Amino acid sequence: MARISSAPVDFRILFEKSPGLYLVLDTGLRIVAASDGYCRATQIQREAVLGKGFFDVFTDDTSRPGADGVVNLRASLERVLRLHRPDPQARQRYDVLRPARDGGTFQEKYWNVLNVPVLDDDGSLLWIVHCVNDITKSVLGLDTEGSRLRLELDQQVAIEHMRRANEELAHLDSLRSGLLRMARLSTISMMASALAHDVSQPLTAAKNYLGALRRGRAARGPADPRDEELLDKMAQQIDRAGEIVKDLRSFMAVGSTVHRPENVADVVADSVRLAEAAVRSADAILTVHADPALPKVAMDRVQMQQLLVNLVTNAAEAMHGRPQRAIDISATASGDALRLDVADTGPGLPDTVVKRLHESFATTKFIGMGLGLPICRQIVKEHNGAIAVAPNMPAGAIVTVTIPLRAAHA
């Protein structure tokens, strides 16, 4: 009878010696592990690439027109970072740079690619496993029946991938339309509220001055009936203007927001999709940590998306030209509240802006017209929450939003 070894399993050796072509990346897209098969297929030395950025090691052949391997791979990995879902790529051309001893030229290569997220128990992204299958022989030798069958399979996978991409684009377009409408409504609401507030003060002062004028005239004896008639008309017009301001405030207070139980992780994921252009423009890395076990929270979905998009966009804009460009969104339960943190590695918010966080027209880069922070504050206020800003050591800022965890069942 064979004796079973009690020696512990070395999983790193097990991974490295596996026959598959695997590479492991951290959330900063740095290489942390590679299988022997991957090293052989891509002609790299494991010790030479560990700790390096994926796209510092693998580059396109710039002498080949239309080379898009880096663009396609980066887009796939960014989708995994955002959505925490596997992302397949069928038949990608990604040429391999031969070692200097073999001429240092690029070798034509074709791959099927699957990028798979590895999550911890609370849904946070730990690593990405980059799995590839070398199909170069099948692509370049299309004269065999097996090659044709594999090509048909690749095409089917590509079609399915395109279908999913089109569905995601349609969903994103719907999100953007809703966000645009909410942005317009929020801007109008903020301006109308400020206007109503500013107009009500001089109206109150005018009414007080009119009362003082009447009391002064009464002290001097009987007034001319014609003067009294004019004063009455002035009072009526002041009251009418006050009613208009009151109606405006009531109309904007009603708004069109609807609070429903929402899945927090889904709201965060949609917000990340909407802010994707700003993150890509800053060439930043965005990571998301949203606990999938969070209960549904009563909120206005579009408003919360607008809040997160504002914060992520501002963070991305602030990091242009910075050596480190990273944004992290986390959603957790903190006591009886939902806590949303948006952290960046930018220059941080100036003290003057932080001190004016609750002013109506604090100057920021969020949307323009100085309305970004007030709109965020108003959204948080409508959810009975709070917003605060703190430094993100060693560089950057953390904006924290908390709203009551009013859990509800679907």
TILONU-324795 format. One line per 4 residues: number of its first residue (from 1); their letters; for each residue z, x, y of C-alpha. Coordinates in steps of 0.02 Angstrom, whole numbers, plus 50000, padded with zeros to 5 digits. Each point is the difference from the previous one (the first is absolute). Layout:
BEGIN
NUM> A> Z:X:Y ~ ...
This chain:
BEGIN
1> MARI> 50000:50000:50000 ~ 49947:50072:50167 ~ 50140:50034:50123 ~ 49978:49924:50174
5> SSAP> 50027:50126:50139 ~ 50142:49961:50120 ~ 49930:50115:50135 ~ 49973:49913:50169
9> VDFR> 49821:49958:50047 ~ 49928:50103:50142 ~ 49895:49867:50086 ~ 49917:50122:50120
13> ILFE> 49930:50102:49855 ~ 49952:49837:49913 ~ 49905:49945:50156 ~ 49916:50167:50029
17> KSPG> 49940:50014:49820 ~ 49936:49821:49988 ~ 49812:49988:49970 ~ 49973:49883:50148
21> LYLV> 49939:50055:50172 ~ 50151:49961:50110 ~ 50065:50056:50169 ~ 50164:49943:50079
25> LDTG> 50016:49982:50190 ~ 50153:49964:50105 ~ 49998:49873:50142 ~ 49938:50135:50119
29> LRIV> 49849:50026:49883 ~ 50062:50172:49947 ~ 49967:50059:49822 ~ 50159:50007:49896
33> AASD> 49931:50009:49822 ~ 49835:50022:49908 ~ 49949:49989:49818 ~ 49909:50141:49912
37> GYCR> 49850:49886:49974 ~ 49989:49964:50187 ~ 50012:50184:50043 ~ 49859:50044:49879
41> ATQI> 49887:49859:50060 ~ 50022:50041:50184 ~ 50010:50190:49976 ~ 50166:50020:50092
45> QREA> 50154:50104:49962 ~ 50157:49893:49991 ~ 50114:50128:50083 ~ 49878:50019:50145
49> VLGK> 49996:49816:50047 ~ 50176:49935:49971 ~ 50078:49947:50165 ~ 49834:49997:50091
53> GFFD> 49919:49847:50076 ~ 49871:49916:49889 ~ 49864:50012:50132 ~ 50044:50180:50040
57> VFTD> 49953:50043:49821 ~ 49852:49882:49972 ~ 49864:49991:50132 ~ 49823:49933:50010
61> DTSR> 49846:50109:49990 ~ 49953:49988:50184 ~ 49828:50071:49964 ~ 49956:49845:49898
65> PGAD> 49942:49852:50108 ~ 50098:49842:49970 ~ 50148:50084:49914 ~ 50136:49867:50005
69> GVVN> 50119:50047:49860 ~ 50143:50043:50117 ~ 49979:49841:50102 ~ 49999:49889:49845
73> LRAS> 50148:50087:49918 ~ 50102:49997:50161 ~ 49966:49814:50022 ~ 50054:49966:49819
77> LERV> 50161:50100:50016 ~ 50042:49917:50166 ~ 49979:49830:49919 ~ 50125:50051:49865
81> LRLH> 50121:50061:50135 ~ 49986:49834:50091 ~ 49987:49872:49862 ~ 50093:50085:49855
85> RPDP> 49862:49942:49882 ~ 49884:50100:49883 ~ 49833:50037:50081 ~ 49848:50035:49888
89> QARQ> 49841:50089:50055 ~ 49847:49993:49890 ~ 49878:50146:49994 ~ 50045:50109:50147
93> RYDV> 49903:50158:50035 ~ 50125:50135:50041 ~ 49932:50176:49982 ~ 50116:50137:49939
97> LRPA> 50010:50169:50085 ~ 49980:50139:49874 ~ 50121:50148:50009 ~ 49942:50151:50100
101> RDGG> 49973:50098:49838 ~ 49871:49869:49950 ~ 49908:50003:50165 ~ 50110:49884:50106
105> TFQE> 49865:49865:50005 ~ 50016:49814:49971 ~ 49962:49925:49830 ~ 49933:49821:49993
109> KYWN> 50132:49887:49921 ~ 50023:49813:49973 ~ 50163:49912:49962 ~ 50082:49834:49962
113> VLNV> 50161:49998:50101 ~ 50160:49898:49988 ~ 50143:50027:50122 ~ 50162:49924:49934
117> PVLD> 50164:49978:50098 ~ 50167:50046:49920 ~ 50139:49892:50072 ~ 50188:50009:49984
121> DDGS> 50110:49850:49956 ~ 50004:49934:50179 ~ 49811:50010:50020 ~ 49993:50159:50103
125> LLWI> 49853:50116:49969 ~ 50050:50162:49916 ~ 49834:50079:49948 ~ 49816:49965:49974
129> VHCV> 49919:50049:49835 ~ 49819:50049:50030 ~ 49908:49969:49836 ~ 49819:50054:49978
133> NDIT> 49869:49994:49864 ~ 49857:50125:50008 ~ 49838:49901:49976 ~ 49882:50135:50063
137> KSVL> 49905:50015:49835 ~ 49977:49812:49990 ~ 49931:49990:50177 ~ 49887:50152:49992
141> GLDT> 49940:49965:49822 ~ 49946:49818:50009 ~ 49879:50014:49854 ~ 50126:49948:49867
145> EGSR> 50053:49825:49952 ~ 50183:50047:50018 ~ 49969:50063:50177 ~ 49913:49839:50049
149> LRLE> 50142:49895:49930 ~ 50128:50104:50096 ~ 49897:49982:50158 ~ 49995:49811:49979
153> LDQQ> 50188:49998:49977 ~ 50021:50106:50157 ~ 49890:49877:50095 ~ 50104:49853:49940
157> VAIE> 50159:50086:50058 ~ 49918:50038:50168 ~ 49947:49819:50022 ~ 50176:49940:49961
161> HMRR> 50071:50126:50123 ~ 49879:49939:50134 ~ 50047:49819:49965 ~ 50184:50041:50024
165> ANEE> 49959:50097:50158 ~ 49903:49853:50071 ~ 50144:49883:49963 ~ 50119:50118:50087
169> LAHL> 49884:50011:50150 ~ 49991:49810:50011 ~ 50190:49991:49991 ~ 50015:50134:50134
173> DSLR> 49879:49908:50114 ~ 50106:49843:49984 ~ 50157:50100:50041 ~ 49919:50077:50153
177> SGLL> 49943:49831:50065 ~ 50176:49930:49983 ~ 50076:50154:50080 ~ 49878:49993:50146
181> RMAR> 50045:49818:50033 ~ 50185:50040:49992 ~ 49976:50151:50116 ~ 49917:49889:50130
185> LSTI> 50135:49869:49984 ~ 50139:50130:50012 ~ 49923:50079:50155 ~ 49976:49831:50085
189> SMMA> 50176:49949:49950 ~ 50077:50158:50071 ~ 49904:49987:50164 ~ 50035:49814:50016
193> SALA> 50185:50027:49967 ~ 50008:50139:50129 ~ 49903:49894:50125 ~ 50114:49850:49972
197> HDVS> 50153:50109:50022 ~ 49933:50080:50159 ~ 49945:49834:50077 ~ 50160:49906:49960
201> QPLT> 50105:50119:50104 ~ 49909:49973:50167 ~ 49993:49813:49965 ~ 50188:49996:49978
205> AAKN> 50021:50101:50160 ~ 49883:49883:50095 ~ 50100:49849:49942 ~ 50162:50084:50055
209> YLGA> 49926:50041:50171 ~ 49942:49820:50018 ~ 50175:49937:49959 ~ 50074:50118:50129
213> LRRG> 49874:49940:50130 ~ 50048:49819:49969 ~ 50184:50037:50014 ~ 49971:50092:50164
217> RAAR> 49899:49858:50073 ~ 50131:49872:49948 ~ 50134:50100:50090 ~ 49898:49994:50160
221> GPAD> 49986:49810:50002 ~ 49872:49868:49948 ~ 49834:50073:49942 ~ 49826:49944:50046
225> PRDE> 49938:49882:49860 ~ 49834:50092:49997 ~ 50088:50166:49968 ~ 50102:49920:49861
229> ELLD> 49840:49935:49920 ~ 49925:50176:50002 ~ 50158:50073:49925 ~ 49996:49868:49861
233> KMAQ> 49820:50043:49962 ~ 50043:50186:49994 ~ 50140:49963:49877 ~ 49884:49896:49892
237> QIDR> 49870:50138:49993 ~ 50133:50130:49956 ~ 50064:49885:49861 ~ 49822:49972:49938
241> AGEI> 49967:50188:49994 ~ 50163:50022:49904 ~ 49946:49869:49872 ~ 49834:50090:49976
245> VKDL> 50093:50164:49965 ~ 50118:49908:49882 ~ 49854:49922:49907 ~ 49915:50170:49986
249> RSFM> 50156:50076:49925 ~ 50018:49856:49877 ~ 49818:50013:49947 ~ 50009:50188:49968
253> AVGS> 50168:49978:49910 ~ 49921:49879:49876 ~ 49855:50120:49963 ~ 49910:49993:49834
257> TVHR> 50112:50109:49891 ~ 50052:49939:49829 ~ 50142:50078:49901 ~ 49975:49994:49812
261> PENV> 50073:50099:49854 ~ 49890:50155:49984 ~ 49990:50146:49878 ~ 50050:50149:50106
265> ADVV> 49901:50129:49900 ~ 49841:49896:50022 ~ 50027:49984:50187 ~ 50024:50188:50015
269> ADSV> 49845:50035:49895 ~ 49892:49886:50108 ~ 50068:50082:50158 ~ 49956:50172:49933
273> RLAE> 49822:49943:49966 ~ 49985:49937:50179 ~ 50065:50164:50072 ~ 49889:50107:49887
277> AAVR> 49875:50046:50136 ~ 50135:50068:50116 ~ 50079:50101:49859 ~ 49832:50073:49948
281> SADA> 49957:50041:50182 ~ 50160:50103:50013 ~ 49962:50082:49831 ~ 50176:49952:49949
285> ILTV> 50081:49969:49831 ~ 50081:49829:49983 ~ 50125:49958:49863 ~ 50082:49834:49961
289> HADP> 50167:49966:49916 ~ 50020:49812:49979 ~ 50125:49943:49870 ~ 49907:49874:49889
293> ALPK> 50169:49923:49954 ~ 50028:49939:50177 ~ 50017:49810:50008 ~ 49875:49900:50101
297> VAMD> 50050:49995:50183 ~ 49968:49860:50124 ~ 49882:50068:50132 ~ 49839:49969:50095
301> RVQM> 49882:50107:49897 ~ 49872:50035:50138 ~ 50135:50043:50127 ~ 50081:50124:49881
305> QQLL> 49830:50077:49963 ~ 49971:50019:50187 ~ 50170:50082:50019 ~ 49966:50129:49863
309> VNLV> 49821:50032:50057 ~ 50063:50033:50177 ~ 50131:50122:49938 ~ 49884:50093:49879
313> TNAA> 49859:50009:50128 ~ 50117:50070:50132 ~ 50067:50129:49877 ~ 49823:50053:49952
317> EAMH> 49946:50017:50181 ~ 50154:50101:50042 ~ 49963:50129:49864 ~ 49824:50048:50054
321> GRPQ> 49993:50190:50005 ~ 50170:50024:49918 ~ 50014:50127:49857 ~ 50087:49874:49886
325> RAID> 49933:49822:50000 ~ 50094:49883:49885 ~ 50054:49819:50012 ~ 50122:49917:49880
329> ISAT> 50034:49814:49988 ~ 50150:49941:49901 ~ 50062:49824:49965 ~ 50174:49981:49927
333> ASGD> 50145:49879:49994 ~ 50144:50055:50110 ~ 50147:49884:49976 ~ 49940:49826:50043
337> ALRL> 49848:50061:50097 ~ 49825:50062:49966 ~ 49979:50174:50072 ~ 49829:50067:50047
341> DVAD> 49987:50184:50052 ~ 49843:50079:50072 ~ 50025:50189:50012 ~ 49877:50128:50068
345> TGPG> 49991:50187:50035 ~ 49935:49983:50179 ~ 50084:50056:50162 ~ 50121:49852:49998
349> LPDT> 50021:49864:50130 ~ 50058:50062:50171 ~ 50177:49952:50049 ~ 49930:49901:50147
353> VVKR> 49901:49888:49881 ~ 50146:49980:49878 ~ 50115:49949:50144 ~ 49870:49873:50057
357> LHES> 49973:49931:49825 ~ 50060:49828:50053 ~ 49907:49991:50166 ~ 49852:49883:50016
361> FATT> 49869:50131:50043 ~ 50056:50167:49929 ~ 49856:50124:50005 ~ 49940:50049:49827
365> KFIG> 49837:50039:49909 ~ 50012:49853:49881 ~ 49873:49877:50068 ~ 49977:50039:50182
369> MGLG> 50067:49906:50153 ~ 50174:50055:49947 ~ 50020:49851:49884 ~ 50018:50086:49831
373> LPIC> 50188:50024:49995 ~ 50040:49832:50081 ~ 49888:49910:49874 ~ 50087:50091:49856
377> RQIV> 50168:49956:50076 ~ 49948:49817:50021 ~ 49942:49989:49819 ~ 50165:50072:49940
381> KEHN> 50095:49882:50114 ~ 49907:49849:49929 ~ 50059:50057:49828 ~ 50182:50015:50061
385> GAIA> 49992:50187:49969 ~ 50024:50165:50090 ~ 49893:50152:50040 ~ 50059:50178:50031
389> VAPN> 49927:50175:50019 ~ 50078:50162:49937 ~ 49940:50182:49985 ~ 49918:50051:49836
393> MPAG> 50061:50176:49969 ~ 49929:50129:50018 ~ 49861:49910:50097 ~ 49944:49824:50035
397> AIVT> 50077:49830:50016 ~ 50064:49862:49886 ~ 49981:49820:50057 ~ 50117:49886:49903
401> VTIP> 49981:49811:49993 ~ 50128:49889:49915 ~ 49983:49813:49971 ~ 50113:49883:49900
405> LRAA> 49967:50000:49813 ~ 49976:49814:49986 ~ 49946:50004:49818 ~ 49901:49853:49936
409> HA> 49923:49954:49834 ~ 49813:49972:49989
